[in-house]
Amino acid sequence: MQRPGPESLVWQRLADDRGLLLGGATLLLQVAEPTVGAGVEQHSNFKAEPWRRLYGTLLSLTTIVYGTTAQACTEVERLRRMHQSIRGVDKQGRHYSALRPAPWAWVHGTLAWAVIRLNEVFRTPFTDAEAEQYWREWLEVGTLLGVRDGDLPPTFAGFCALIDETGLEDNASVRDVVASVSVIPPPVWLRFLGPVWRALVGRPVGRLSRLVTIGALPPSLAAKLDLQLTAREQRRLNRFVALVAGARRVVPPPLRPGPAALLIKWRSRRRWDTPPAKEIDEGATARPQDRDDDRGARPVPRR
């Protein structure tokens, strides 16, 4: 089995320093799924240490996509072991397990949605053909993770329709995410700053983070969660998007992904390997139940 390589859209577009801006919307889309929401509420330390969870997610993603095949397989096995114990009964009495195919595939699908939506919001949109190509390549990555044919729609358009059709819901994890993006909590090692952090970073950055999070959500989910922007907030979001897009345009194209993304790609290109399928540990692919363009100033598009 081979992962998408350096010539793929996944390899070229996944690592992007702007991705942090869409972290809140992606998390909301994930935890609004009942199993994911219950698992995060009952088993995750997200509420206490959101920075640690964000770092862990980013590290895992970059390892699977940009690491060597051995590193990617090791990370997949680690993820499966970590999620084996995430099971239980939610507040509505529903039994859940993180390794059931539907929620496992759902989280994987939201990560492709996040990249495509990020570029749409910040005015470097994928063409329809590029979005579908990215989705197909992301399904290849999913195979390594144990996402089976049929667990996700074969097209990105199909996944967007699935968002509207899936029984997403408001829950405690959704509200925890909204609270975290509205007032950015400090990392553990900066908690001693307390009120100073909240005044200089937490609230100002949180106000922008909340705007981007709500503005980027699929309209059907935003309505279900009763998360809407006022006209004034929408104008402020549009100005912020214009600022980010404008700043990016003055940066030479090779440097536009940002320093962290460039470092990830540079390290990966030096050690990239794509061995034959037989060299990849079959256990790493066990089934989950077993194992730039700018178009001028305009409002943020809703998808």
C-alpha positions as CSV (number, residue, x, y, z in Angstrom):
1,M,0.0,0.0,0.0
2,Q,1.3,3.5,-0.9
3,R,0.4,6.8,0.6
4,P,0.0,9.9,-1.5
5,G,3.6,11.1,-2.3
6,P,5.3,14.5,-2.8
7,E,3.5,15.1,-6.1
8,S,0.0,14.7,-4.5
9,L,-2.3,17.5,-3.5
10,V,-2.5,16.0,0.0
11,W,1.3,16.3,0.4
12,Q,1.3,19.8,-1.1
13,R,-1.7,21.3,0.7
14,L,-2.1,19.6,4.1
15,A,0.8,21.4,5.8
16,D,-0.3,25.1,6.0
17,D,0.3,27.3,9.0
18,R,-3.1,28.9,8.4
19,G,-4.6,25.5,9.4
20,L,-4.6,26.6,13.1
21,L,-7.3,29.2,12.2
22,L,-9.8,26.4,11.3
23,G,-9.0,24.2,14.3
24,G,-12.1,25.2,16.2
25,A,-14.5,24.6,13.3
26,T,-13.0,21.2,12.6
27,L,-13.3,20.2,16.3
28,L,-16.9,21.3,16.3
29,L,-17.7,19.3,13.2
30,Q,-16.0,16.2,14.9
31,V,-17.5,16.4,18.3
32,A,-21.1,17.1,17.1
33,E,-21.1,13.5,16.0
34,P,-22.6,11.7,19.0
35,T,-19.9,9.0,19.5
36,V,-17.0,11.4,19.1
37,G,-18.7,13.9,21.4
38,A,-19.3,11.3,24.1
39,G,-15.8,10.0,23.8
40,V,-14.2,13.4,24.1
41,E,-16.4,14.3,27.1
42,Q,-15.7,11.1,29.0
43,H,-12.2,10.2,28.0
44,S,-10.4,13.3,26.7
45,N,-8.4,15.9,28.5
46,F,-9.3,18.5,25.9
47,K,-11.1,20.8,28.4
48,A,-8.1,20.9,30.7
49,E,-5.4,20.9,28.1
50,P,-6.6,21.9,24.7
51,W,-3.2,23.0,23.5
52,R,-1.8,19.5,24.2
53,R,-4.6,17.9,22.3
54,L,-4.1,20.2,19.3
55,Y,-0.4,19.5,19.3
56,G,-1.0,15.8,19.4
57,T,-3.4,15.9,16.6
58,L,-1.1,17.9,14.4
59,L,1.9,15.7,15.2
60,S,-0.1,12.6,14.4
61,L,-1.3,14.0,11.0
62,T,2.1,15.1,9.9
63,T,3.6,11.8,10.9
64,I,1.1,9.8,8.9
65,V,1.3,12.0,5.8
66,Y,4.9,13.2,5.8
67,G,6.8,10.6,7.9
68,T,8.5,7.5,6.6
69,T,6.3,4.5,6.0
70,A,7.6,2.9,9.1
71,Q,6.8,6.0,11.2
72,A,3.3,6.3,9.6
73,C,2.5,2.6,10.4
74,T,3.8,3.0,14.0
75,E,1.6,6.1,14.5
76,V,-1.5,4.3,13.1
77,E,-0.9,1.5,15.6
78,R,-0.5,4.0,18.4
79,L,-3.8,5.6,17.5
80,R,-5.6,2.3,17.4
81,R,-4.3,1.3,20.8
82,M,-5.2,4.7,22.3
83,H,-8.7,4.5,21.0
84,Q,-9.4,0.9,22.1
85,S,-10.4,2.0,25.6
86,I,-12.6,4.9,24.4
87,R,-16.0,3.2,24.8
88,G,-18.9,3.6,27.2
89,V,-22.4,4.8,27.6
90,D,-23.3,8.4,26.9
91,K,-25.8,10.6,28.9
92,Q,-28.7,9.4,26.6
93,G,-27.9,5.8,27.4
94,R,-26.4,5.1,24.0
95,H,-23.4,2.7,23.9
96,Y,-20.5,4.0,21.9
97,S,-17.0,2.9,20.8
98,A,-14.4,5.1,19.1
99,L,-13.3,2.2,16.9
100,R,-16.6,1.6,15.3
101,P,-16.3,2.3,11.6
102,A,-18.7,5.2,11.4
103,P,-17.2,7.6,13.9
104,W,-13.6,6.5,13.0
105,A,-14.3,7.4,9.4
106,W,-16.2,10.5,10.3
107,V,-13.2,12.1,12.0
108,H,-10.9,11.2,9.1
109,G,-13.3,12.8,6.6
110,T,-13.5,16.0,8.6
111,L,-9.8,16.5,8.3
112,A,-10.0,16.6,4.5
113,W,-13.0,19.0,4.8
114,A,-10.9,21.2,7.1
115,V,-8.1,21.7,4.4
116,I,-10.6,22.4,1.6
117,R,-12.7,24.7,3.7
118,L,-9.6,26.6,5.0
119,N,-8.6,27.5,1.5
120,E,-12.1,28.4,0.6
121,V,-12.5,30.8,3.6
122,F,-9.1,32.4,3.1
123,R,-9.4,33.0,-0.6
124,T,-7.1,30.3,-2.1
125,P,-9.9,27.9,-3.1
126,F,-9.6,24.5,-4.6
127,T,-11.3,24.1,-7.9
128,D,-14.0,21.4,-7.8
129,A,-11.6,19.0,-9.6
130,E,-8.9,19.7,-7.0
131,A,-11.3,19.2,-4.1
132,E,-12.3,15.8,-5.5
133,Q,-8.7,14.8,-6.2
134,Y,-7.7,15.8,-2.6
135,W,-10.6,13.7,-1.3
136,R,-9.6,10.7,-3.3
137,E,-6.0,11.0,-2.1
138,W,-7.3,11.4,1.5
139,L,-9.3,8.2,1.2
140,E,-6.0,6.5,0.3
141,V,-4.6,7.8,3.6
142,G,-7.7,6.5,5.3
143,T,-7.0,3.0,4.0
144,L,-3.8,3.0,6.0
145,L,-5.9,4.0,9.1
146,G,-8.4,1.2,8.5
147,V,-11.2,3.3,6.9
148,R,-12.8,0.8,4.5
149,D,-14.4,1.3,1.1
150,G,-17.9,2.5,1.7
151,D,-17.2,4.0,5.2
152,L,-17.0,7.4,3.5
153,P,-18.6,8.7,0.3
154,P,-16.4,8.3,-2.8
155,T,-16.6,12.0,-3.5
156,F,-16.1,15.2,-1.6
157,A,-19.5,16.5,-2.7
158,G,-20.9,13.3,-1.2
159,F,-19.2,14.1,2.1
160,C,-20.6,17.6,2.1
161,A,-24.1,16.1,1.7
162,L,-23.3,13.7,4.5
163,I,-22.7,16.6,6.8
164,D,-26.3,17.7,6.3
165,E,-27.6,14.2,6.6
166,T,-25.7,12.9,9.6
167,G,-27.4,13.2,13.0
168,L,-25.1,15.8,14.4
169,E,-26.1,17.3,17.7
170,D,-25.4,19.9,20.4
171,N,-23.7,18.3,23.4
172,A,-21.3,19.0,26.2
173,S,-18.2,18.6,24.1
174,V,-19.6,21.1,21.5
175,R,-20.0,23.7,24.3
176,D,-16.5,23.0,25.7
177,V,-15.0,23.6,22.2
178,V,-17.0,26.8,21.8
179,A,-15.8,28.1,25.2
180,S,-12.2,27.2,24.4
181,V,-12.2,29.1,21.1
182,S,-14.0,32.1,22.5
183,V,-11.4,32.7,25.3
184,I,-8.1,31.1,24.3
185,P,-6.8,29.3,27.4
186,P,-3.0,29.5,28.1
187,P,-0.7,26.5,27.7
188,V,0.1,24.8,31.0
189,W,3.5,26.5,31.2
190,L,1.9,30.0,30.9
191,R,-1.0,29.5,33.3
192,F,0.8,31.5,36.0
193,L,0.1,34.6,33.9
194,G,-3.6,34.3,34.7
195,P,-5.5,37.6,34.1
196,V,-2.6,39.0,32.1
197,W,-2.9,36.2,29.6
198,R,-6.7,36.6,29.4
199,A,-6.4,40.4,28.8
200,L,-3.6,40.3,26.3
201,V,-4.2,37.0,24.5
202,G,-7.1,35.0,25.7
203,R,-10.0,37.4,25.0
204,P,-8.6,39.4,22.0
205,V,-7.5,36.3,20.1
206,G,-10.6,34.4,21.3
207,R,-12.9,37.0,19.7
208,L,-11.3,36.4,16.3
209,S,-11.1,32.7,16.8
210,R,-14.8,32.5,17.6
211,L,-15.6,34.5,14.4
212,V,-13.5,32.2,12.2
213,T,-14.9,29.1,13.9
214,I,-18.6,30.1,13.4
215,G,-18.0,31.6,10.0
216,A,-16.3,28.4,8.7
217,L,-18.9,26.0,10.0
218,P,-21.3,24.2,7.5
219,P,-24.5,26.3,7.6
220,S,-26.6,23.4,8.6
221,L,-24.4,22.7,11.6
222,A,-24.2,26.3,12.6
223,A,-28.0,26.5,12.6
224,K,-28.4,23.3,14.6
225,L,-25.9,24.6,17.2
226,D,-27.5,28.1,17.2
227,L,-24.1,29.7,16.3
228,Q,-24.7,32.7,14.1
229,L,-22.7,35.8,13.4
230,T,-24.3,39.2,13.6
231,A,-23.9,41.6,10.6
232,R,-21.3,43.5,12.5
233,E,-19.4,40.3,13.4
234,Q,-19.6,39.1,9.7
235,R,-18.0,42.4,8.6
236,R,-15.2,42.0,11.1
237,L,-14.6,38.5,10.0
238,N,-14.5,39.7,6.3
239,R,-11.9,42.3,7.3
240,F,-9.7,39.7,9.1
241,V,-10.0,37.3,6.1
242,A,-8.9,40.1,3.8
243,L,-6.0,40.9,6.0
244,V,-4.8,37.3,6.1
245,A,-5.3,36.9,2.4
246,G,-3.5,40.2,1.6
247,A,-0.6,39.4,3.8
248,R,-0.2,36.0,2.1
249,R,-0.2,37.5,-1.4
250,V,2.9,39.7,-0.6
251,V,4.9,36.6,0.5
252,P,6.8,34.8,-2.3
253,P,4.8,31.8,-3.4
254,P,7.3,29.2,-2.2
255,L,7.1,30.6,1.3
256,R,3.3,31.0,1.6
257,P,2.6,27.7,3.5
258,G,4.5,29.3,6.5
259,P,7.7,28.4,8.4
260,A,6.3,25.4,10.3
261,A,4.8,23.8,7.1
262,L,7.9,24.4,5.1
263,L,10.0,22.7,7.7
264,I,7.7,19.7,7.8
265,K,7.9,19.4,4.0
266,W,11.6,19.9,3.8
267,R,12.3,17.2,6.3
268,S,9.8,14.9,4.6
269,R,11.2,15.3,1.1
270,R,14.6,14.3,2.4
271,R,13.5,11.0,3.8
272,W,10.4,10.1,1.8
273,D,9.9,6.5,1.0
274,T,7.1,4.5,-0.6
275,P,7.8,0.8,-0.3
276,P,5.7,-1.9,-1.9
277,A,2.5,-2.9,-0.2
278,K,4.0,-6.0,1.3
279,E,6.4,-4.0,3.3
280,I,3.7,-2.3,5.3
281,D,2.5,-4.0,8.4
282,E,-0.9,-5.5,7.7
283,G,-1.9,-4.9,11.4
284,A,-1.7,-1.2,10.8
285,T,-4.5,-1.4,8.3
286,A,-6.9,-3.5,10.4
287,R,-10.5,-2.5,10.3
288,P,-11.4,-0.1,13.1
289,Q,-13.8,-2.6,14.7
290,D,-11.0,-5.1,14.8
291,R,-8.2,-2.8,15.4
292,D,-3.6,30.9,-4.9
293,D,-6.0,32.9,-6.2
294,D,-7.8,36.0,-4.9
295,R,-11.2,37.1,-6.0
296,G,-11.4,40.4,-4.3
297,A,-12.9,41.5,-1.0
298,R,-16.1,39.6,-0.3
299,P,-17.9,37.8,2.5
300,V,-16.7,34.5,3.8
301,P,-18.4,31.9,1.6
302,R,-20.7,29.4,3.3
303,R,-20.5,25.7,2.4
